[in-house]
Amino acid sequence: MPKDAAKEKKLVGKITHFFTNISVAVIELSDVIKTGDTISIEGATTNIEQNVDSMQIHNNPVSEAKAGDAIGIKVKKRVREGDQVYRV
């Protein structure tokens, strides 16, 4: 059994845009996400796990966002439109 199988992960959104120059991803949410959560961004060529240190909605810092919100977060590496975002 793979070691990741013990971790429950839940789909919370998808990447809709990536700003290369500032390394910020826009995530369209399908579930609640909070600062402090650990997320995994996965796609055909993307596999990143990181903590949500901060996020913004329309350039305003927020500590929690819900389904239907579009948030911006700083990411460690390049992500692509359509990548899936999971809370782990």
C-alpha positions in Angstrom: 0.0 0.0 0.0 1.5 3.4 -1.0 2.3 5.7 2.0 0.0 8.4 0.6 -3.0 6.1 0.7 -3.3 6.7 4.5 -3.8 10.4 3.8 -7.4 11.5 3.0 -7.4 14.2 0.4 -10.4 16.2 -0.8 -10.8 18.1 -4.0 -11.2 21.8 -3.1 -10.8 23.5 -6.4 -8.9 24.0 -9.7 -6.3 26.4 -11.1 -7.8 28.9 -13.4 -4.8 31.2 -13.9 -1.1 31.4 -13.1 0.8 34.7 -12.9 4.4 33.6 -13.9 6.1 36.9 -12.9 4.8 36.8 -9.3 4.3 33.0 -8.9 0.7 33.4 -7.9 -2.1 30.9 -8.7 -5.8 31.7 -9.0 -7.9 28.8 -7.6 -11.6 28.6 -8.2 -12.9 26.8 -5.1 -15.4 24.0 -4.8 -15.0 23.7 -1.0 -13.8 25.7 2.0 -10.0 26.4 2.4 -8.3 28.1 5.3 -4.9 29.5 6.0 -2.8 26.8 7.6 -4.3 24.1 5.4 -1.9 21.8 3.5 -2.8 21.6 -0.2 -1.7 19.4 -3.0 -1.7 20.8 -6.6 -1.8 18.0 -9.2 -1.9 17.9 -12.9 -0.3 16.2 -15.9 3.1 17.8 -15.1 2.4 19.3 -11.7 2.8 17.7 -8.3 3.3 20.2 -5.4 2.4 20.0 -1.8 2.5 23.1 0.3 0.9 25.0 3.2 -1.5 27.9 2.6 0.4 30.7 4.3 -1.8 33.4 3.0 -4.5 34.0 0.4 -6.4 36.9 -1.1 -9.7 37.6 -2.7 -9.6 40.7 -5.0 -6.3 41.8 -3.4 -7.7 41.6 0.1 -6.1 39.1 2.6 -8.6 36.5 3.9 -8.1 33.6 6.4 -10.9 31.5 5.0 -12.6 31.2 1.6 -15.6 29.1 0.5 -17.0 27.3 -2.6 -17.5 29.7 -5.4 -14.7 32.1 -4.3 -11.6 32.6 -6.5 -8.5 33.0 -4.4 -4.9 34.0 -5.2 -2.1 32.2 -3.4 1.7 32.2 -3.8 2.9 28.9 -5.0 6.4 27.3 -4.8 6.6 26.2 -8.4 4.8 26.7 -11.7 1.3 25.4 -11.9 -1.0 25.2 -14.9 -4.7 26.0 -15.7 -6.8 23.0 -15.0 -4.6 21.5 -12.3 -6.6 20.1 -9.5 -6.2 21.4 -5.9 -6.7 19.0 -3.0 -6.7 19.6 0.8 -4.6 16.9 2.4 
